[in-house]
Amino acid sequence: MNRTRVIPVLMLRGRGLVKTEKFRKARYVGDPLNAVRIFNEKEVDELVFLDISATAGGREPPFDLLADIAGEAFMPMAYGGGVRSLEHVRQIFALGFEKVILGSAAYRGLDLVREASAIYGAQSIVGCIDVRKSFLGRYELTSHSAHRRQAVGLAEHLAALERSGVGEILVNAVDRDGTMSGYDLKLIREVASRVSVPVVACGGAGSIDDFVLAVHQGGAAAVAAGSLFVFMGPHRAVLINYPERDLLSRCLP
């Protein structure tokens, strides 16, 4: 098995799966339980679930749905969205998820990150940053599904997340999301050069070649994608898929 994790990212809205483009234009792509069953058969490395409406809507994580998902899944899973308290973190782990992803919560203060890391271990806590380019080409941090710009700088926030005890960083390029136009390699390199924890590249993958570039040129320790694993062909027909293991092993370290 290749050491580089290849991770499908599934977006939840309500009880359905959706896929966005640049964090907008959410398109319904199916039932999460059916997707999990297919990914079980594909023997994927890991699954990430992100509820894209929980934080923006002021809702807590959909624990009933997460329980159903955990009951079906045979692979490690991570969840993010609407996590605002240590009790939320506890419930997610109690359901059987291996990792909790903290994004917007970290901008309100890093106590939750520190406490969760101290109790459950850094390997279980993922810091998520949603990054877009400004009109001047500078990287900006955003939250609430990219609807809010954060004043803190990228380097400062990455340092704070690492000091607080995250075990890895999921970096999401908002401008590349859903485009299948390739990762923002400059962004991945910048993040990877500033932290000592593993970096998971996300946003823009359209082929296995993009995975290779993210690892070898960007310095990513793992690669994640959404559209690549839920769409097929030039017309983007909905079809849950995952590359053959032999192909991944030949291409990735």
C-alpha positions, 0 to 999 in steps of 0.5 A: 500500500502506498504511504501517501494517503488519497482521501475523498472529501465528501460535503454534507448539506442536510442528509445529502451529499453535495459538491461545490465549485469555488465553495458555491453552486452546491450540486446534489450528488447522492446519499452519503451512506451509499457513497460510504458503501461504495468507498468500502468496496474501493478500500479507500485510505480515509474519508473526510466529511465536511458539513458545509452548512453547519457553521454558517447556519449556527447548527451543531454537527448532525450526530444522527447522520454521523452515527449512521455513517460510522455504522457503515464505514470500514475505513478511518474517517474525519469530520468537520463542520459546526464543531464548537465545543469539547462536548461536540468533539467527544461525541464525534469520537464516541461515534467512531470517527478517528479525527475531528477537523477544526476550521472556523472554531480556531478563529474564535480562540484556540482553547478548543484546539489545545484541549482536544489535542491534550485529551485525544492526542494531536494525531486526532485533531486536524486544523483546516484552512480555507484559503483564497487569493485577493484581488492583489494575489495575496492569500487570505484566510476565510471561514463559514464556507468562505463567506467571511474573511479572517484578518489573521495572516496565513503564517501567523495562523499556521504557527498558532495552530501548530503550537496549539497541538494540531496533528495535521493541516488540511489546506483547501484552495477556495479558488480551485474547489470543484474546478478540477484544474489542478492544485494551487502548488504555490499555496501547498508549498508555502503551507508545507514550508511553515509547519512540521506536521503533515499537510493534506492538499485539497482543492482542484485535483482533476487527475492522479498527475495532480496528486503527484505534483502536490506531493513531489512539488508541493510537499504534501503528505496526503492528497484529498479531492471531491469532484474527482471521486464523485464525477466522471467524464466531460459532462461530470456525470455523478459516479462514485469512483476511486483509482486502482490501488496498483496505479496509485502505488506506481505513482505515489510514494 
